Amino acid sequence: METGWVIALIIAGILLVIAASKSVTGPVRWIGFGIMQLVIGAILLFFANLVGELASFHIPINPITALLAGFLRLPGLAALVVIKLWIM
């Protein structure tokens, strides 16, 4: 089998299990919440990098920094700035 078909069958199986069982809705909700926080953190880091470009300051946008900024919002972003300035 080709890799594309295997991936499609796995995704279809997962969706079938989710549709058939209500017990899967809890973990799916948590995964959605985590993805939402990841996106919010990436947006915060993007705007921080836009402002930091004036002082040639850059925080890399990766899953760890985006999750930290997403879950903790402005205090997390401030912590990343402090870590970048004092430790690195």
N, C-alpha and C positions, 0 to 999 in steps of 0.2 A: 504494500500500500504506500501511496505517496504521503509525505508528511502533512500536506494540507488536509487530506481526508481524515487522517488520524486526529488532528487538532479539531476539525469540525465535528467529528464524532464525540470527542471528549466534551466539547462545549455543549453539544446537544444533550448529552447525558446529564451534565450538571444542571442545565436548564430544566430538564424533565424531572429531576429529583427536587429541584426548588419548587416547581409547579405542583408536584404531588404531595409535598410535605410542608406543613406550617412551621415545623421546628427549625427550618433552615432560615426563616426570615430574620431571626435575631442576629446571627453572624453576618448575613448579607447586609443588614442595616448598619452594623459596626464597620464593615468594609467600606460601605458608602460614606459613612461619617469620616473615616480615615482619609479617603480620597478627597473629600471636600476640604478637609483641613490641609492636605497636601497642596491643593490648588490655591487656597487662600494664602498659605505660606509662600508659595512661588510668586504670587502677585505682590505680596509685601516685599519680598526680596528684590523683585524687579524694580519697584518704585524706589527702594532704598539704594539700589545700584544706580538709578537715574540721578538721584540727588547726590550720591557719593561720587559720581563722575566729575563733578565740579572740583573735588579735592583729590582726584585720582584714587578713589577708594572703591574697592570691589569685594563683595562677598559672593563666593560661588553658589550657584543655585543647583543643588543636588537633593536627592530625597531626604537625607538626614537634616540638612539645614532648613529645607522647606517644611518638614514635619515639625521641627522645633519652633519655627516662626509661626506655623499654622496653629499649633496647639496652645502656645503661650502668647501669641499675638505680639503686641508692642514690647512687653518685657522680654520675650524671647528674641525679638529682633535687636533689642538693646544689648542683651547678653551676647549675641553673635558679634555685634560691633565691638564690645569690650574685649571679647576673646580675640578678635582679629587685631585690635590695636595693641593689647598688652602681651598676649602670649605669642602671637605669630610675628 
